Amino acid sequence: MLTFSGAKIVAIEPGPAFNTSEWKRIGEEIEKSILAGPLKVGRDFSFSSFRVPGSWKGERSGLQILPPPDDAPQAPVELAAHPFILEFPMEDMCYMADHKSPTDRPASQADSSSQCPARRSHVTSTTTP
């Protein structure tokens, strides 16, 4: 229930239809999705004793193995170091710091986007779930 003073809301109180467990579930869902920040994908090259002609993605881990780009150098023999791409999900640990109010963090962290080590990592792409 909302209590107004003119056009301004001055109080919010649960009404008879308020469901505490549903409110908690919604709050947890917001914490896990919206406040967790955008999904970042780290990407690196590695080498295998075998060629990687196809791809694989872990359903739970999000880890993905991909073949190298068509224009990547290829070994002319089978027994060699064959390149492949490894992609892995990363959490943006500085996302929450960027969205806290200035009173929630020390003045030395006021511009965390320039100070955050994750901003200087080798993250190469951003996708949305």
Phi and psi in degrees as a GROMACS rama.xvg file:
@    title "Ramachandran Plot"
@    xaxis  label "Phi"
@    yaxis  label "Psi"
@TYPE xy
-103.746  138.291  LEU-2
-114.177  126.142  THR-3
-107.294  151.208  PHE-4
-126.534  96.5471  SER-5
71.5252  -124.729  GLY-6
-96.5909  3.35102  ALA-7
-103.449  135.62  LYS-8
-78.0737  126.838  ILE-9
-112.297  -14.787  VAL-10
-157.147  146.192  ALA-11
-128.405  123.212  ILE-12
-131.829  146.782  GLU-13
-67.269  138.745  PRO-14
-95.9281  -173.769  GLY-15
-65.56  -25.017  PRO-16
-90.6813  -1.01132  ALA-17
-65.2344  130.324  PHE-18
-115.019  108.288  ASN-19
-60.2719  -42.8313  THR-20
-68.5768  -36.9343  SER-21
-66.9366  -39.5169  GLU-22
-61.538  -41.7319  TRP-23
-64.7658  -43.1404  LYS-24
-61.4884  -43.5216  ARG-25
-64.3142  -42.4571  ILE-26
-60.3857  -42.5249  GLY-27
-65.7061  -39.2235  GLU-28
-63.6234  -41.1199  GLU-29
-64.1125  -43.7433  ILE-30
-58.8679  -41.2888  GLU-31
-78.2123  -30.4668  LYS-32
-105.431  -67.6944  SER-33
-67.1648  -48.4854  ILE-34
-79.3472  -11.4847  LEU-35
-73.3106  -19.9327  ALA-36
93.2055  173.692  GLY-37
-70.7391  151.11  PRO-38
-73.4101  127.74  LEU-39
-108.293  143.881  LYS-40
-118.569  118.983  VAL-41
-84.8703  148.143  GLY-42
-139.936  135.36  ARG-43
-146.888  156.826  ASP-44
-98.0338  145.986  PHE-45
-143.238  -177.446  SER-46
-132.802  147.634  PHE-47
-130.271  154.783  SER-48
-70.7603  -17.5134  SER-49
-117.968  151.885  PHE-50
-66.0785  149.112  ARG-51
-112.892  90.7374  VAL-52
-82.5118  -22.5198  PRO-53
-124.725  -165.36  GLY-54
-126.224  162.615  SER-55
-146.86  142.26  TRP-56
-135.498  128.052  LYS-57
-73.7732  123.159  GLY-58
-62.4329  -42.0607  GLU-59
-88.1185  -37.5043  ARG-60
-82.9863  -28.1088  SER-61
79.913  -2.42622  GLY-62
-64.1706  138.852  LEU-63
-135.95  133.949  GLN-64
-111.045  128.105  ILE-65
-128.404  152.478  LEU-66
-69.5059  160.687  PRO-67
-69.7628  162.045  PRO-68
-60.4095  154.498  PRO-69
-57.3218  -31.6761  ASP-70
-90.078  6.02021  ASP-71
-74.2759  147.494  ALA-72
-60.0761  138.256  PRO-73
-118.827  139.666  GLN-74
-71.6929  138.332  ALA-75
-77.7446  -8.70286  PRO-76
-123.426  160.951  VAL-77
-73.2521  -40.7058  GLU-78
-83.7599  85.5184  LEU-79
-157.468  177.542  ALA-80
-89.0339  105.574  ALA-81
-96.3272  128.14  HIS-82
-73.9603  150.706  PRO-83
-150.719  166.163  PHE-84
-105.939  135.268  ILE-85
-115.718  121.29  LEU-86
-114.992  143.393  GLU-87
-147.557  140.753  PHE-88
-71.9144  145.836  PRO-89
-134.349  143.376  MET-90
-90.4751  139.31  GLU-91
-83.6888  96.4421  ASP-92
-66.5503  -17.8171  MET-93
-95.662  -4.40722  CYS-94
-58.7327  -46.5662  TYR-95
-65.1954  -39.5967  MET-96
-61.8614  -34.858  ALA-97
-66.383  -24.4821  ASP-98
-108.197  6.43744  HIS-99
-80.9803  152.811  LYS-100
-72.0189  154.695  SER-101
-56.1615  -25.4085  PRO-102
-78.3206  -13.7122  THR-103
-86.3896  -5.63565  ASP-104
-142.464  158.255  ARG-105
-63.28  153.786  PRO-106
-58.8741  -28.92  ALA-107
-66.7071  -16.0857  SER-108
-108.31  17.3302  GLN-109
-58.1373  -36.449  ALA-110
-114.39  74.2738  ASP-111
-69.8729  -20.2223  SER-112
-63.934  -31.3138  SER-113
-85.879  -18.5018  SER-114
-99.6001  -13.0871  GLN-115
-73.5981  122.303  CYS-116
-60.0023  -31.4621  PRO-117
-65.156  -25.9804  ALA-118
-69.0965  -20.938  ARG-119
-103.264  10.508  ARG-120
-79.031  -178.861  SER-121
-92.3211  29.3871  HIS-122
-64.4073  128.059  VAL-123
-111.975  -13.7519  THR-124
-150.155  156.925  SER-125
-128.427  132.432  THR-126
-128.501  163.07  THR-127
-111.102  141.856  THR-128
